[in-house]
Amino acid sequence: MSYENHAKRLFGIFLLIGILFLTDAVNAQEIKPLPDKVHHAEPLYNDLVRDLGARKGEKEFNIGADIKKMPNMDEYGYLLEYEFAPIDRLGLEVETDFAYSKSQMANVSSGNEIERLRLSSQYSFFVSKKHATTLAVGYTQIFNFVAGGTAFNPFFVAAKSWHSNWHTLIYSGPEIAYRYKSHKTEVNWQINTSFHYTLPQTDHFIGLEINQEIASGGLETTLRPQVKLGLTDKLAIGMAIGFPVGIKENSISSFFRLIYQL
């Protein structure tokens, strides 16, 4: 009798070990390693749809404000962004822009309206930790409520990190704008370049963003020195000052962004 009880106990122990082994094996198969991702400093003003090399489940919410003082009118722009990654390396974004203008002239009224809606996607097709480089393509559909039209904006992104703390990025593509009333189409080319230095072991950076637009045969450039402070693992704030170069409306602007990782 004692022998049978001993055998039953041994059988139960081996059965339990077998169940645990099989469970661990199944869990090991279900837990997939995270895809490679290279850290790149993202520009504040012309930000990306999602981090390059986005991983499934990443989400972020942004609030931004753009302030421009001009002789006859003050312009205030506000934006709300929600971006997320439904699968690895694919980012999606919804952005709504609001515009408020405060007139300094008695015969011109102030305005407050929803300016545009942006629907964007971005896919990182090349991610190399060895070369600290990421390449991506994307597309933005813009609905202009004020101007009465729509715009198509395919784009290409290339980013590289240098010695962990130095970052360069270029974002370029055409913006094809169509006006409903005039039935006219305009093509502007955007070239946005950025250079950043991130402080070691932090989420802080300082850098320069160069926003350029080729329109009507002319080149307009705005230099935006900027700084970003990571307040917590999820919350960050950023500020950029815009200095126009070769633009008729030679007015300095400021831009603020609040970034929250969900």
Secondary structure, DSSP 8 states (H G I E B T S, - for coil): -HHHHHHHHHHHHHHHHHHHHHHHHHHHHHS------------STT--SS-TT--TT-EEEEEEEEEEE-SSEEEEEEEEEEEEEEETTEEEEEEEEEEEEEE-STTS--EEEEEEEEEEEEEEEEEETTTTEEEEEEEEEEEETTTTEEEEEEEEEEEEEETTTEEEEEEEEEEEEEETTT--EEEEEEEEEEEEEE-TTSS-EEEEEEEEEEETTEEEEEEEEEEEEE-SSSEEEEEEEEEEES-SS---EEEEEEEEE-
